[in-house]
Every structure is written in structure tokens, then in C-alpha cells.
Amino acid sequence: MNSTFELQRPARSAEHTAPALADFLARAILKVQSFGQVFRMPAPGVPEATAQLLRLAEAYEATQPSYAADLRAAASLAGRDTH
């Protein structure tokens, strides 16, 4: 006696579920990204960043003069890039 088994395809095949799953994942990623933008602070503009670097340089001058010089150099480079 020979027994044969037939595999039946499920009602929803992978061809139908894959696009739905991809759509769901894409929507979920977009939601997570938009949620993250709420917490992201905007980057300071060049004048604000330059001022911050100069304030940091002043704060570090007494203890780390080399680092303070690097910060001043970065501030001067940032100022040159805007012209």
C-alpha cells in the first residue's frame, strides 16, 4: 500500500504576505524615525558654534592650553568657511 501526501498551499501564500509585511515594516520604520526627530535638537549655526568653541577654549585655557588652542583653531576655520 502506497501512501501519498499532498501538500496544500495555505490560504495566504508568501507572495501575498511579503508585500504586506514589507509595507508594515516600512511604515513602522517611518514612525520610529519621525518619533526620533522630536528629540533631536537642531545643530547650531556657524556663528553660534564658533561662539561655543571660543567659550570652551576660554574654559580650558588654564588646565589644557593645547586643547584650548585646538578649539580656537577650529573656531577660526569655521569662520573662514562662511565667507
BASE-789008 format. One record per residue (C-alpha): residue number from 1; residue in one letter; chain; x, y, z. Coordinates in nm, 3 decimals, decimal comma. Each point is the difference from the previous one (the first is absolute). Layout:
SITE     k   r   c        xx        yy        zz
SITE   NUM   A   A         X         Y         Z
...
//
This chain:
SITE     k   r   c        xx        yy        zz
SITE     1   M   A     0,000     0,000     0,000
SITE     2   N   A     0,142     0,331    -0,103
SITE     3   S   A    -0,075     0,313     0,191
SITE     4   T   A     0,030     0,331    -0,174
SITE     5   F   A    -0,015     0,329     0,174
SITE     6   E   A    -0,098     0,315    -0,179
SITE     7   L   A     0,111     0,329     0,131
SITE     8   Q   A    -0,266     0,258    -0,027
SITE     9   R   A     0,082     0,366    -0,029
SITE    10   P   A    -0,120     0,209     0,288
SITE    11   A   A    -0,277     0,247    -0,066
SITE    12   R   A     0,244     0,291    -0,003
SITE    13   S   A     0,324    -0,083    -0,175
SITE    14   A   A     0,333     0,170     0,051
SITE    15   E   A    -0,055     0,194    -0,321
SITE    16   H   A    -0,294     0,176     0,165
SITE    17   T   A     0,145     0,048     0,347
SITE    18   A   A     0,345     0,129    -0,101
SITE    19   P   A    -0,123     0,334    -0,142
SITE    20   A   A    -0,229     0,052     0,298
SITE    21   L   A     0,284    -0,075     0,241
SITE    22   A   A     0,238     0,231    -0,189
SITE    23   D   A    -0,261     0,277     0,007
SITE    24   F   A    -0,055    -0,049     0,373
SITE    25   L   A     0,374     0,009     0,073
SITE    26   A   A     0,051     0,312    -0,213
SITE    27   R   A    -0,283     0,180     0,179
SITE    28   A   A     0,140    -0,105     0,339
SITE    29   I   A     0,347     0,129    -0,087
SITE    30   L   A    -0,142     0,332    -0,117
SITE    31   K   A    -0,195     0,035     0,325
SITE    32   V   A     0,312    -0,071     0,208
SITE    33   Q   A     0,202     0,252    -0,203
SITE    34   S   A    -0,264     0,271     0,034
SITE    35   F   A    -0,021    -0,068     0,373
SITE    36   G   A     0,377     0,038     0,030
SITE    37   Q   A    -0,005     0,340    -0,172
SITE    38   V   A    -0,200     0,140     0,290
SITE    39   F   A     0,297    -0,057     0,232
SITE    40   R   A     0,271     0,110    -0,243
SITE    41   M   A     0,128     0,349     0,062
SITE    42   P   A     0,088     0,213    -0,301
SITE    43   A   A     0,368     0,053    -0,063
SITE    44   P   A     0,120     0,348     0,086
SITE    45   G   A     0,078     0,235    -0,284
SITE    46   V   A     0,357     0,104    -0,074
SITE    47   P   A     0,000     0,317     0,215
SITE    48   E   A    -0,144    -0,187     0,298
SITE    49   A   A     0,239    -0,292    -0,042
SITE    50   T   A     0,297     0,236    -0,029
SITE    51   A   A    -0,105     0,178     0,317
SITE    52   Q   A    -0,037    -0,334     0,180
SITE    53   L   A     0,348    -0,106    -0,108
SITE    54   L   A     0,148     0,326     0,123
SITE    55   R   A    -0,177    -0,033     0,336
SITE    56   L   A     0,130    -0,354     0,036
SITE    57   A   A     0,352     0,116    -0,089
SITE    58   E   A    -0,018     0,264     0,272
SITE    59   A   A    -0,120    -0,258     0,252
SITE    60   Y   A     0,282    -0,245    -0,083
SITE    61   E   A     0,281     0,258    -0,032
SITE    62   A   A     0,121    -0,033     0,360
SITE    63   T   A     0,009    -0,379     0,017
SITE    64   Q   A     0,050    -0,111    -0,362
SITE    65   P   A     0,153     0,279    -0,208
SITE    66   S   A     0,071    -0,227    -0,297
SITE    67   Y   A    -0,364    -0,109    -0,019
SITE    68   A   A    -0,110     0,362     0,032
SITE    69   A   A     0,225     0,090    -0,295
SITE    70   D   A    -0,158    -0,280    -0,203
SITE    71   L   A    -0,346     0,132     0,083
SITE    72   R   A     0,100     0,352    -0,108
SITE    73   A   A     0,141    -0,138    -0,324
SITE    74   A   A    -0,326    -0,185    -0,068
SITE    75   A   A    -0,194     0,320     0,068
SITE    76   S   A     0,214     0,197    -0,243
SITE    77   L   A    -0,042    -0,267    -0,269
SITE    78   A   A    -0,377     0,004     0,048
SITE    79   G   A     0,002     0,376    -0,045
SITE    80   R   A     0,199    -0,026    -0,323
SITE    81   D   A    -0,236    -0,256    -0,154
SITE    82   T   A    -0,292     0,244     0,006
SITE    83   H   A     0,167     0,259    -0,223
//
